[in-house]
Amino acid sequence: MLRKFHSWSGLIATLLVVVLSVTGAVLSINPILDRAQAKVAGTSSISVAELTGKLASSYPGIEQIQRSPSGSIIVYFTENGKTGADLINPITGQPIGPYSTSPVMVWFKNLHRSYLLDTPGRVGAAISAFLMLLLTISGAFMLAKRLGSWRQILRPIQGTFRERLHCQVGRVAVLALLLSAITGLTMSAVTFELLPDYQSAEPVFPASVQGDIPASIGTLAALKAIPMNELRELVYPYKDDRNDVYSIITHQGSGFIDQSTGQLLSFQSINNKQKLYEFIYMLHTGEGLWWLGLLLGLGALTVPLMSWTGIQIWWRRKRSITTIKNNTAPRSADTIILVGSEGNSTWGFAKTLHDALNLAGYLVHTMSMNSFVNSALNSYPNVKQLFILTATYGDGDAPASASRFLTQLEQITEVPKFSFAVLGFGDRQFPEFCQYAKEVEATLTAKAWSQLLPLDTINRQSSQEFSRWGNTVGMAMGTDLSLVHIPTQPSCTTLALIERVNYGAKVKAPTAVLRFKLPDGSNTDLPTFEAGDLVGILAPGSKVARFYSLASESKDGILEICVRHHPRGLCSSFLYSLSVGDSIEAFIKPNPSFRPASGKAPIVLIGAGTGIGPLVGFIRHNKSHHPIHLYWGGRCPESDFLYERELNTYLKDKRLTALNAVFSRINERSYVQDKIVLDSSELRGLIGKGAQFLVCGGRDMASSVMLALDEVLKPLGMDVLTLKAQGRYREDVY
């Protein structure tokens, strides 16, 4: 619900809010310019009388003096029947230059305050400020939920580039946007008299004035008592009118001064309401606090960026909405599929399962998890099996379409006749990988519901893992079930193999490093990618792409991968059989969460077999000699020491700090996880320096590495989940 509110209110208010923020950013320049041209140093020791005495001879027709919140002194005068205004140096009393209000800034101010539409426009601006406040608050709550809690609000953000950019910018700008929206709304409320009038009472105009010959303004006692940095405005008496008075406004209040005696005839202090309003006005405009104006302006400039990324995220989510065909009525269905999804991607997998079961002769009804618990179990009299496909949102929370499932499930006391199976979708980068799916399974098991299959999980929407789960489901149901999930894929680029280096034949682990370029005569460019991103490759006769981690960057001019030949692997067999000059069809899938962190902290790279590919890419591009320690496991150094020559070169030129290669057919303790335990002391020292861990390779290897690192971390009172929560442990596991 919160996501829908945030999305739709953002879409509705985009144009108005963007105009409000851009104009606010432009207006934030005013206090900076004003401050730059003001001469404020030393003005605290100068009295109003001292400055006005200096101005008396230079401006005989002076009518008014104003001091801006940023300290600029402006003199308004009449000379030869014409009015003028000058900026004044308060120290010397000499003019800095003519003063005038920029018509461009006046136009922007009117656009900001009322969209150039007077009163209706002011109402629109107030509504826009209110929507900005709601968007900022709802966005902050969504981010906290995504990261797990408010205490985790500074944790690294995972997701696509647009999602990370949207959240990161919002996190930086949230305070500035809240301040702008709240103060703007308060000022609008005062304008429309929704809040009490803030203005102080006017000072009482003196009933009688001395009327004697005016004294020199520089000698007036009242003006001598007021320092220049307290002045706001001084209005001179009408010329040759001895009964007129000086009118003065300061930070403390306003009053009148006798022009002959220099005495303060009356004075009205500013009340607390006006002080509060002026403080709010200063916070909103930055006038008087130029640095705050700059921060607010920078914050406002983030709104167009967040609007654009927000629209792209919304459009991508809208396009991902899946339509379920042949959805059998609940009372007739023998199979129920429940979906828990935040961004709609899980619905695509549910549709694949739905269609496959339909093809196998089952009557299937697919719906959200919330819809299931909103009805009684007797609504599904013929159901024999229940499948729950659910993602996990944030730090182990329920996704949007399952937000009420567990709470309302507690109200169901009867035990159904059908059996269930739970499939969790998530990303192993998160500490609470598939945690919500685990909670669902535990709850159903505790309620004594019959289980068809134990919990299984899918990492990063892997079609291969989903197909494997489908085979398990088919065996449990006694039917042939083929789950071929084909996600939407971008257009492919044709690439030609220009070089291959073979390894591993002697140890029956045939592996090749393959390097591709655009074909000769191609009029396109390589797609943009970095080491650690994924390349999707379609083998001939296959509709499902296989993904391989990249060891190169697009700026290298080549696309490099490391592939091990699996005899029954369609894509690996195709790639391993390629000869120089052969071509492939490929596309890039960004993997921004698998990157070395910036900064001075050391990096520990861990892998086995072909998992070395992206790790070598990170080392290869370590031109700044960041401390990098590599742990890698193979079988035999004479046969499958991948990238051996290149790694030794990197050791010499300091791109690689330490190489720890172990081989399972040589030494007694020769797996990479064993070497990690042996190096516990050294690794704890690196962890103390803020080390980040990047792990790439098979799932079994990654699990063993995690257990080994837990042992290393135990004396420090930490574990791998702690590192994950800090963004210091990231995996690319297959």
Backbone hydrogen bonds, N-H to C=O, Kabsch-Sander energy under -0.5 kcal/mol:
donor,donor_aa,acceptor,acceptor_aa,energy
5,F,1,M,-2.6
6,H,2,L,-2.5
7,S,3,R,-2.8
8,W,4,K,-2.8
9,S,5,F,-2.4
10,G,6,H,-1.7
11,L,7,S,-2.4
12,I,8,W,-2.5
13,A,9,S,-2.1
14,T,10,G,-0.8
17,V,13,A,-2.9
18,V,14,T,-2.6
19,V,15,L,-2.3
20,L,16,L,-2.4
21,S,17,V,-2.5
22,V,18,V,-2.8
23,T,19,V,-2.3
24,G,20,L,-1.7
25,A,21,S,-2.3
26,V,22,V,-2.2
27,L,23,T,-2.5
28,S,24,G,-1.4
29,I,26,V,-1.5
30,N,27,L,-1.3
32,I,28,S,-0.6
33,L,29,I,-2.6
34,D,30,N,-3.0
35,R,31,P,-2.3
36,A,32,I,-2.2
37,Q,33,L,-1.7
38,A,34,D,-0.9
40,V,38,A,-0.8
43,T,40,V,-1.9
45,S,42,G,-1.1
46,I,43,T,-1.3
48,V,223,L,-0.9
48,V,226,I,-2.8
49,A,223,L,-1.4
51,L,47,S,-1.8
52,T,48,V,-2.7
53,G,49,A,-2.0
54,K,50,E,-1.3
55,L,51,L,-1.8
56,A,52,T,-1.1
57,S,53,G,-0.5
58,S,54,K,-0.6
59,Y,55,L,-2.7
62,I,59,Y,-1.6
63,E,76,Y,-3.1
64,Q,76,Y,-1.7
65,I,234,L,-2.6
66,Q,74,I,-2.7
67,R,232,R,-2.3
68,S,66,Q,-0.5
68,S,72,S,-2.6
71,G,68,S,-2.0
73,I,88,I,-0.6
74,I,66,Q,-3.0
74,I,72,S,-0.5
75,V,86,D,-2.7
76,Y,64,Q,-2.9
76,Y,74,I,-0.5
77,F,84,G,-2.4
78,T,61,G,-1.8
79,E,82,K,-3.4
82,K,79,E,-1.7
84,G,77,F,-2.5
86,D,75,V,-2.2
87,L,97,G,-3.2
88,I,73,I,-2.7
89,N,94,Q,-2.9
93,G,89,N,-3.3
96,I,87,L,-3.6
97,G,87,L,-1.1
99,Y,85,A,-2.6
106,V,102,S,-2.1
107,W,103,P,-2.1
108,F,104,V,-2.4
109,K,105,M,-2.4
110,N,106,V,-2.2
111,L,107,W,-2.4
112,H,108,F,-2.5
113,R,109,K,-2.5
114,S,110,N,-2.4
115,Y,111,L,-1.5
116,L,110,N,-1.4
117,L,114,S,-2.2
121,G,117,L,-1.0
122,R,118,D,-2.1
123,V,119,T,-2.0
124,G,120,P,-2.1
125,A,121,G,-2.5
126,A,122,R,-2.1
127,I,123,V,-2.4
128,S,124,G,-2.3
129,A,125,A,-2.3
130,F,126,A,-2.1
131,L,127,I,-2.6
132,M,128,S,-2.5
133,L,129,A,-2.0
134,L,130,F,-2.4
135,L,131,L,-2.9
136,T,132,M,-2.4
137,I,133,L,-2.5
138,S,134,L,-2.9
139,G,135,L,-2.4
140,A,136,T,-2.1
141,F,137,I,-2.3
142,M,138,S,-2.4
143,L,139,G,-2.3
144,A,140,A,-2.3
145,K,141,F,-2.3
146,R,142,M,-2.5
147,L,143,L,-2.3
148,G,144,A,-0.9
152,Q,149,S,-0.8
153,I,150,W,-1.5
155,R,152,Q,-2.3
164,R,160,T,-2.9
165,L,161,F,-2.7
166,H,162,R,-2.7
167,C,163,E,-2.5
168,Q,164,R,-2.9
169,V,165,L,-2.4
170,G,166,H,-1.9
171,R,167,C,-2.5
172,V,168,Q,-1.8
173,A,169,V,-2.2
174,V,170,G,-1.2
177,L,173,A,-2.5
178,L,174,V,-2.5
179,L,175,L,-2.5
180,S,176,A,-2.4
181,A,177,L,-2.6
182,I,178,L,-2.7
183,T,179,L,-2.3
184,G,180,S,-2.2
185,L,181,A,-2.3
186,T,182,I,-2.1
187,M,183,T,-2.2
188,S,184,G,-2.1
189,A,185,L,-2.5
190,V,186,T,-1.9
191,T,187,M,-2.2
192,F,188,S,-2.3
193,E,190,V,-1.6
194,L,189,A,-3.1
195,L,189,A,-1.2
211,G,242,R,-0.5
215,A,259,Q,-2.1
219,T,216,S,-2.3
220,L,217,I,-1.2
222,A,262,G,-2.2
224,K,220,L,-1.7
225,A,221,A,-1.3
226,I,223,L,-0.9
228,M,43,T,-0.7
228,M,46,I,-3.3
229,N,43,T,-0.6
230,E,227,P,-1.9
231,L,227,P,-0.5
231,L,228,M,-1.2
232,R,249,I,-2.6
233,E,249,I,-2.1
234,L,65,I,-2.7
235,V,247,S,-3.2
236,Y,63,E,-2.6
236,Y,234,L,-0.5
241,D,238,Y,-1.9
242,R,240,D,-0.8
244,D,241,D,-1.4
246,Y,257,I,-2.6
247,S,235,V,-2.2
248,I,246,Y,-0.5
248,I,255,G,-2.4
249,I,233,E,-2.8
250,T,253,G,-3.4
251,H,230,E,-1.5
254,S,268,Q,-2.1
255,G,248,I,-2.3
256,F,266,S,-1.7
257,I,246,Y,-2.3
258,D,263,Q,-2.5
259,Q,244,D,-0.5
262,G,258,D,-1.7
265,L,256,F,-2.3
265,L,263,Q,-0.8
266,S,256,F,-1.0
268,Q,254,S,-3.4
270,I,252,Q,-3.0
275,K,271,N,-2.0
276,L,272,N,-2.5
277,Y,273,K,-2.4
278,E,274,Q,-2.8
279,F,275,K,-2.0
280,I,276,L,-2.4
281,Y,277,Y,-2.8
282,M,278,E,-2.2
283,L,279,F,-2.2
284,H,280,I,-2.1
285,T,281,Y,-2.5
286,G,282,M,-2.6
288,G,286,G,-0.6
289,L,286,G,-1.7
292,L,289,L,-0.8
293,G,289,L,-2.0
294,L,290,W,-2.0
295,L,291,W,-2.0
296,L,292,L,-2.8
297,G,293,G,-2.4
298,L,294,L,-2.4
299,G,295,L,-2.4
300,A,296,L,-2.5
301,L,297,G,-1.7
302,T,298,L,-0.6
302,T,299,G,-1.1
303,V,300,A,-1.4
305,L,301,L,-0.7
306,M,302,T,-2.8
307,S,303,V,-2.6
308,W,304,P,-2.3
309,T,305,L,-2.6
310,G,306,M,-2.4
311,I,307,S,-2.3
312,Q,308,W,-2.1
313,I,309,T,-2.5
314,W,310,G,-2.6
315,W,311,I,-2.8
316,R,312,Q,-2.4
317,R,313,I,-2.2
318,K,314,W,-2.7
319,R,315,W,-2.6
320,S,316,R,-1.1
321,I,318,K,-1.4
324,I,322,T,-0.6
325,K,323,T,-0.6
328,T,326,N,-1.1
328,T,364,V,-2.2
332,S,329,A,-1.4
333,A,329,A,-1.2
334,D,363,L,-2.2
335,T,363,L,-1.9
336,I,385,Q,-2.1
337,I,365,H,-2.4
338,L,387,F,-3.3
339,V,367,M,-1.8
340,G,389,L,-2.6
341,S,339,V,-0.6
347,W,344,N,-0.8
348,G,344,N,-0.7
348,G,345,S,-0.9
349,F,345,S,-0.9
350,A,346,T,-2.1
351,K,347,W,-2.5
352,T,348,G,-1.8
353,L,349,F,-2.2
354,H,350,A,-3.0
355,D,351,K,-3.0
356,A,352,T,-2.1
357,L,353,L,-2.5
358,N,354,H,-2.3
359,L,355,D,-2.4
360,A,356,A,-1.4
361,G,358,N,-1.6
362,Y,357,L,-2.7
364,V,362,Y,-0.7
365,H,335,T,-2.4
367,M,337,I,-2.3
369,M,339,V,-1.9
370,N,401,S,-2.1
372,F,368,S,-1.3
373,V,369,M,-1.5
374,N,370,N,-0.7
375,S,372,F,-1.4
379,S,376,A,-1.8
380,Y,377,L,-2.0
383,V,380,Y,-1.0
384,K,334,D,-3.0
385,Q,334,D,-1.2
386,L,419,S,-2.8
387,F,336,I,-3.1
388,I,421,A,-2.8
389,L,338,L,-3.1
389,L,387,F,-0.6
390,T,388,I,-0.6
390,T,423,L,-2.2
391,A,340,G,-2.7
392,T,425,F,-0.8
393,Y,397,D,-2.7
395,D,145,K,-0.8
396,G,394,G,-1.0
397,D,393,Y,-2.2
401,S,341,S,-1.8
402,A,399,P,-1.8
403,S,400,A,-1.2
405,F,402,A,-1.1
406,L,402,A,-0.5
408,Q,404,R,-2.3
409,L,405,F,-2.0
410,E,406,L,-1.1
411,Q,408,Q,-1.2
412,I,409,L,-1.6
413,T,411,Q,-0.7
419,S,384,K,-1.7
420,F,450,S,-2.2
421,A,386,L,-1.9
423,L,388,I,-3.2
424,G,456,D,-2.9
425,F,390,T,-2.3
426,G,458,I,-2.2
430,F,427,D,-2.2
433,F,430,F,-0.7
433,F,431,P,-0.9
435,Q,432,E,-1.9
438,K,434,C,-1.9
439,E,435,Q,-2.1
440,V,436,Y,-2.4
441,E,437,A,-2.4
442,A,438,K,-2.4
443,T,439,E,-2.4
444,L,440,V,-2.4
445,T,441,E,-2.5
446,A,442,A,-2.3
447,K,443,T,-1.3
448,A,445,T,-1.8
449,W,444,L,-2.3
450,S,418,F,-0.5
452,L,420,F,-3.3
452,L,450,S,-0.5
453,L,420,F,-1.1
456,D,422,V,-1.6
458,I,424,G,-2.8
460,R,426,G,-3.1
460,R,458,I,-0.5
462,S,459,N,-0.8
466,F,462,S,-1.8
467,S,463,S,-2.2
468,R,464,Q,-2.1
469,W,465,E,-2.2
470,G,466,F,-2.1
471,N,467,S,-1.8
472,T,468,R,-1.5
473,V,469,W,-2.5
474,G,470,G,-2.6
475,M,471,N,-2.0
476,A,472,T,-2.0
477,M,473,V,-2.1
478,G,474,G,-0.9
479,T,474,G,-2.7
481,L,479,T,-0.8
482,S,480,D,-0.5
483,L,481,L,-0.6
484,V,482,S,-0.9
485,H,483,L,-0.8
486,I,484,V,-0.6
493,T,586,A,-3.4
495,L,584,I,-2.3
496,A,517,K,-3.5
497,L,582,D,-3.3
498,I,515,R,-2.8
499,E,515,R,-1.4
501,V,513,V,-1.8
503,Y,511,T,-3.2
504,G,639,S,-2.4
507,V,504,G,-0.6
508,K,505,A,-1.4
509,A,504,G,-2.8
511,T,503,Y,-2.5
512,A,563,V,-2.8
513,V,501,V,-2.5
514,L,512,A,-0.6
514,L,561,I,-2.6
515,R,499,E,-2.5
516,F,559,L,-2.8
517,K,496,A,-2.4
522,S,519,P,-1.9
532,G,550,L,-2.0
533,D,530,E,-2.3
534,L,589,K,-2.4
535,V,548,Y,-2.5
536,G,534,L,-0.5
536,G,587,F,-3.4
537,I,546,R,-2.5
538,L,585,E,-1.6
539,A,537,I,-0.7
542,S,539,A,-2.3
545,A,543,K,-0.5
546,R,537,I,-2.1
548,Y,535,V,-1.8
550,L,533,D,-2.7
551,A,560,E,-2.7
552,S,560,E,-0.5
554,S,529,F,-2.3
556,D,553,E,-2.0
557,G,554,S,-1.7
558,I,553,E,-0.6
559,L,516,F,-2.5
560,E,558,I,-0.5
561,I,514,L,-2.3
563,V,512,A,-2.8
565,H,510,P,-3.2
566,H,564,R,-0.6
569,G,566,H,-2.5
570,L,568,R,-0.7
573,S,569,G,-2.3
574,F,570,L,-1.7
575,L,571,C,-2.7
576,Y,572,S,-2.6
577,S,573,S,-1.4
578,L,575,L,-1.3
581,G,497,L,-2.7
582,D,579,S,-2.6
584,I,495,L,-2.4
586,A,493,T,-2.1
587,F,536,G,-1.9
589,K,534,L,-3.2
594,F,591,N,-2.0
595,R,593,S,-0.9
603,I,627,P,-2.5
604,V,692,Q,-3.2
605,L,603,I,-0.6
605,L,629,H,-3.2
606,I,694,L,-2.8
607,G,631,Y,-2.2
608,A,696,C,-0.9
609,G,633,G,-2.4
611,G,608,A,-2.0
612,I,609,G,-1.5
613,G,610,T,-2.0
615,L,611,G,-0.6
616,V,612,I,-2.8
617,G,613,G,-1.8
618,F,614,P,-2.2
619,I,615,L,-2.0
620,R,616,V,-3.2
621,H,617,G,-1.5
622,N,619,I,-1.9
623,K,621,H,-1.7
625,H,622,N,-1.5
629,H,603,I,-2.9
630,L,658,A,-2.8
631,Y,605,L,-3.3
632,W,660,N,-2.4
633,G,607,G,-1.3
634,G,662,V,-2.8
639,S,636,C,-1.4
640,D,636,C,-2.7
641,F,637,P,-0.5
642,L,640,D,-1.8
644,E,641,F,-1.6
647,L,643,Y,-2.9
648,N,644,E,-2.1
649,T,645,R,-1.6
650,Y,646,E,-2.0
651,L,647,L,-1.8
652,K,648,N,-1.6
653,D,649,T,-2.0
654,K,651,L,-0.7
655,R,650,Y,-1.3
656,L,650,Y,-1.9
657,T,628,I,-2.2
658,A,628,I,-1.4
660,N,630,L,-3.0
660,N,658,A,-0.5
661,A,659,L,-0.6
662,V,632,W,-2.4
664,S,634,G,-2.5
665,R,635,R,-2.0
666,I,663,F,-1.6
667,N,663,F,-1.5
670,S,668,E,-0.9
674,D,671,Y,-0.7
675,K,671,Y,-1.8
676,I,672,V,-1.7
677,V,673,Q,-1.6
678,L,674,D,-2.2
679,D,675,K,-1.8
680,S,677,V,-1.5
683,L,679,D,-2.6
684,R,680,S,-2.6
685,G,681,S,-1.7
686,L,682,E,-1.8
687,I,683,L,-2.6
688,G,684,R,-2.1
689,K,685,G,-0.8
689,K,686,L,-0.6
690,G,687,I,-2.0
691,A,686,L,-1.9
692,Q,602,P,-1.9
693,F,728,R,-3.5
694,L,604,V,-2.4
695,V,730,R,-2.6
696,C,606,I,-2.5
697,G,732,D,-1.6
702,A,698,G,-2.4
703,S,699,R,-2.3
704,S,700,D,-2.2
705,V,701,M,-2.5
706,M,702,A,-2.2
707,L,703,S,-2.0
708,A,704,S,-2.3
709,L,705,V,-2.7
710,D,706,M,-2.0
711,E,707,L,-1.5
712,V,708,A,-1.8
713,L,709,L,-2.6
714,K,710,D,-1.4
716,L,713,L,-1.7
717,G,714,K,-2.1
718,M,713,L,-1.6
723,L,719,D,-1.6
724,K,720,V,-2.7
725,A,721,L,-2.4
726,Q,722,T,-1.4
727,G,724,K,-1.7
728,R,723,L,-3.2
729,Y,723,L,-0.6
730,R,693,F,-2.6
732,D,695,V,-2.4
734,Y,697,G,-1.8
